[in-house]
Amino acid sequence: MAERRRVVCPNCDSTNSVPADRPADAAKCGRCHAKLFPHAPIELSGDRARKHLQNSDVPVIVDFWAPWCGPCRAMAPIFERAAQALEPRARFVKINVDENPDLAAQYGVQGIPALFAFQKGQVAARQSGVADLGVLRGWVERLAA
C-alpha cells in the first residue's frame, strides 16, 4: 500500500489523505473538491490555523504579520512568490497578529514579520524580519525531504 500524507483543505478545512506517490498538484479535496494546493498563501485564524498547523503532514510555512507593518508589506510579495514556486512541497499560511494575538503569544512572536516553519505540528524553524526566497526554499527543501 502506498504511503499517504494528510493535507488540510484550504477551502473547507477537511483533512484529506493523499497518496505520496501521486502528483500533489492535481490533488483535490474529497469533501468540497477544491484544489488542495492553490499556489498562493492562505489567510488563517483561530481554530482553522491550529488545524492546518497540527494536522498536516506537509510542512507549513507561516508569516505572522500585520497590515500596518512596513516590513510585513515588503515580505508579502516574497511570500507570494514562495507559495507559487514551492507548493505543493509545503503549505504557505499568513496569520494576522492583530486578529490572532493568542496564536502570536502561543508561538512567542515578539516582532513582525515573523516566519515559522512547522513540521507535523512542531516549530522546526523560525526567523524574525524579512527573509528572502532562498531562506524559505531552504526550509522547504530540508523539511520536505
ZIHUBEL-V104819 format. One record per residue. N is the residue number from 1. PHI is phi in whole degrees, -180 to 180 (none if undefined). D_LAST is the distance of its C-alpha to the last C-alpha in whole Angstrom. Layout:
BEGIN
N,PHI,D_LAST
N,PHI,D_LAST
END
This chain:
BEGIN
1,none,20
2,-71,17
3,-65,15
4,-122,15
5,-121,13
6,-85,16
7,-134,16
8,-88,19
9,-68,22
10,-73,23
11,-96,26
12,-112,27
13,68,25
14,-74,25
15,-88,22
16,-110,21
17,-106,19
18,-112,17
19,-59,16
20,-69,12
21,-92,14
22,-107,16
23,-62,16
24,-71,15
25,-58,17
26,-91,20
27,-65,19
28,-125,23
29,-66,24
30,-70,26
31,-95,28
32,-107,29
33,69,27
34,-76,26
35,-63,23
36,-75,20
37,-128,18
38,-80,21
39,58,19
40,-153,21
41,-62,21
42,-112,23
43,-85,26
44,-131,26
45,-149,28
46,48,29
47,-66,28
48,-61,26
49,-63,24
50,-59,23
51,-62,23
52,-65,20
53,-70,18
54,-94,19
55,-110,18
56,-107,15
57,-84,12
58,-89,11
59,-55,10
60,-117,14
61,-102,15
62,-117,19
63,-110,22
64,-83,25
65,-148,28
66,-146,31
67,-66,33
68,-86,36
69,-88,33
70,-59,33
71,-60,30
72,-66,29
73,-67,30
74,-70,29
75,-75,25
76,-54,26
77,-68,25
78,-67,22
79,-65,21
80,-61,22
81,-63,21
82,-62,17
83,-63,17
84,-63,19
85,-86,16
86,-109,13
87,-72,14
88,-97,13
89,-70,9
90,-153,11
91,-102,15
92,-113,17
93,-130,20
94,-115,23
95,-127,25
96,-77,29
97,-70,30
98,-67,34
99,-89,33
100,-135,31
101,-63,32
102,-66,31
103,-67,27
104,-61,28
105,-68,30
106,-57,27
107,-101,25
108,70,27
109,-71,27
110,-113,30
111,-141,29
112,-127,28
113,-68,26
114,-124,24
115,-107,20
116,-129,18
117,-115,14
118,-110,14
119,-126,11
120,52,14
121,86,17
122,-110,16
123,-70,16
124,-105,13
125,-161,15
126,-154,18
127,-154,21
128,-95,24
129,93,26
130,-70,25
131,-119,21
132,-91,21
133,-59,18
134,-62,16
135,-64,16
136,-65,14
137,-61,12
138,-62,11
139,-60,10
140,-64,8
141,-62,6
142,-72,6
143,-82,6
144,-89,4
145,-69,0
END
